[in-house]
Amino acid sequence: MYMLPNVLRNLSGKPATRLYPLEEREPFPAYRGVITNDVAKCIFCNSCARVCPTDAITVDAKAGKWNYDPFLCVYCSACVEKCPTKCLQQEPVHRKPSISKFVVHRTGTPRVKKAKAEATRELEKAWEEI
């Protein structure tokens, strides 16, 4: 008997939730959503992978590969803040629902260290002299 007023109020009022796929709300200001990587600016320094609390990001600096698992990500934006070249961005939209898991793969040009590049040039010059 004590629940009757609450039940009647719920039946006569508007719904408390949205019909999500049909009605989407605008994101809050400073909303942290999907992570994107501009691989052209990425130097594959691995700082984003080191700071990620869930290991959602893996970087292979030698091959120039950057992998991101959005199902492991907690959207804390630690990787975005740590990135020295600011190639990581968080868009103000959330990932769409999906039926199967996937991993985002990005491939770019790996950086060459200065000492290694100079050593390679010296070896090339030595081969030319021979």
Secondary structure, 3 states (H helix, E strand, C coil): CCCHHHHHHHHHCCCCCCCCCCCCCCCCCCCCCCEEECCCCCCCCCHHHHHCCCCCEEEECCCCEEEECCCCCCCCCHHHHHCCCCCEEECCCCCCCCCCCCCEEEECCCCCCHHHHHHHHHHHHHHHHC
